[in-house]
């Protein structure tokens, strides 16, 4: 996949638009003259685009020599405290914060806060 194949969903400004508002605001248009998507049917074109989702529990800095000394059972201290929100990235962009949950025998993440980035 090339950079040209990547669609940045953050460029679609869908915040706060409902079908009712779209009907009321017929004059609102995107910079290219088109109308913003207002329902799931209009977003079908992006449903099959793969994205990379990462949940970051924390980070640690260490020298290569320290890293090479790590063995089975070694503990690496992270920069987060127990119970502190984790960062959720989509395509290397911070989009949310959340909590770790257990789903059957797997770890999962539940989003507790969506990060809104002002793109002006």
Secondary structure, DSSP 4 states (H G I P E B T S, - for coil): --GGG---GGGS--TT--HHHHHH-TT---TTSPPPP-SGGGGGGGTT----EEEE-------HHHHHH--TT-----SS-TTPPEEEEETTEEEEEEEEEEETTEEEEEEEEEPPP---
